[in-house]
Amino acid sequence: MIPFIAAGVQIAITPNDLEKNTEKVCAWLKKAKKEHKADLAVFPESVLSGFTPALPLLEIYQKIAQPLDNPYIEKIATQCRKSRVHAVISFYERGSEFPLIYNSAVLIDDEGQTLGVYRKTHPFPTERIGGGGWTTPGEEPVVVKTKLGDIGMIICYDGDFPELSRVLALKGAEIIVRPSALLRSYEIWELTNMARAYDNHIYLIAVNAVGPDAGNNYYFGHSMIISPIAQKLALARGGEEIISAKLNPEPLKYVSYGTKAPMIFDHLEDRNLKAYKDILTKGKSRFEPAKRIPYWKGEEQ
């Protein structure tokens, strides 16, 4: 990893207007480069359409979901090349056949090349097709090698699952990006971001949506950049704005910020693997939620 400036671009969208939202992404990419000197710009979840399309499934597949190679991502990639900035863009990806729709994020480099794609492995209950929503879960954790560093990708609800971020760290991620459209409390947002960064000693760039989507959900923003020792390096407010921070390639020398006390532990190296033999087993909370929504996990129920 090299020292670089990471930016979270917290913007509101026009629900289901892919063309207008693409123009806005490009304009704010330029703004992130001009005002923050950003090397990497991360946008909110499903930034091309908004999180909830509020349309019939077939219409989402035909009009909102796009193949990986599509004119909207191509236009953003061109702007990445012109502005010399990497970008993480989340959108609904059209699968090979109806009704396959993935909640995906692409990482585009500063030459306009798509280096990696991640498909959300933990769709939120209202989103997942098994429960009457529209997206199918992906299955592969993704870490992308870039000239800035090794970047892992998660999306929103993925951040509630420590195992996924741990796998990314074990695969070499130095930074994890988390495009989000989160509707739970600020405390949950803050806690999961800080815990995932500290659990795995990685930088976490978490960018939440603001404003409404087509389902009349309103998002609260408060995007943040967290260090590997759980320090908030940047914190947004509740409206449209850009946050940024310079990421240091040697963040674990001291146990806390503002002190010279040396760091003498490593959460990855210090794991007792013998204690984890039951981690890959099915389970459910002993406490019953108000409602359980079916979840297709790639197997017969």
C-alpha positions, 0 to 999 in steps of 0.5 A: 500500500502507498500513501493516498487520499481516500474520499467518500462521496455522499450524494442523493440520487434521482430515483430510478433515473440511471442517466441523471445519476450517472451525470451526477456521479461524474460531476462529483468525481471531478469535485472529489479530485479538484477539492480533495485531491482524491485518489479513490472515490467511493459512492453509496450503494446502488448509486445509479438508481437508489436502493429500493426500485419499487417496481415489478421484478421484471421491470427491475430486470429490464430497466434498472439492472444493467449488464457489467458492460453498460453505457453508464459505467463506461461513462463513469470509467471515462471520467475516472480516466480524465480525472485520474481517480479510482472509483467504487460504483455500486449498481444493480447488475443484470444476470444471465437470465431472469430473474437473476439480479445482483447488487454489485460494486465495481472498482474502476482504476484511474485509467478507466479499467474495471479491475474487479466486481463484487456481488453482495453476499448478504442481501438485506431481508427486504431485498433478497429474492427468496423473501419477495425482493429482487436480488440474488446473493453472490458467493465470492469475497473479492479483494482487488489489487490496485496501484494504491493497495489491496482493496476488499469490497463489501456492501451495506448489510455485509458489514454486519457479518464479521466473517466476511471482512475477516476473509477479506483481511486474510486474503490481503485486504488493506482497505475495505470499502462499504457502499451503503444505503443503511436504514438502521440507527447511527449507533449500529452504523458506527459500531459495525464500521469501527469494529470491522476496521479494528477486528481486522486492522484494515482501513474502512471507507463506509459511504452511506446514501442520503435522501429518498429512494423510489420506495420512499426510504430516507437515508441519513448519511454520516459516511466515515473513514476508519483507521485500523486502530478504530480512529475516525479519520473523517465523518460526514453529516446528513446531507450531500458532501465529500469527506476525505483522509490520507491513508498511512501505509504504517498505521499499526505502530502505536496502540492508539492515536496521540500516543507513542506506546507501541502496538504489540498485537495483531488480531489476524496472527493472534487468532487461536484457530483451534477454537473456530472449528464450528464456525461454518455451521448453520445457526439462528439466534436463540431470540426470535425476531418479529418476522423471519424472511426466507433466504435462498443460500444457493441450496434447496430449502 
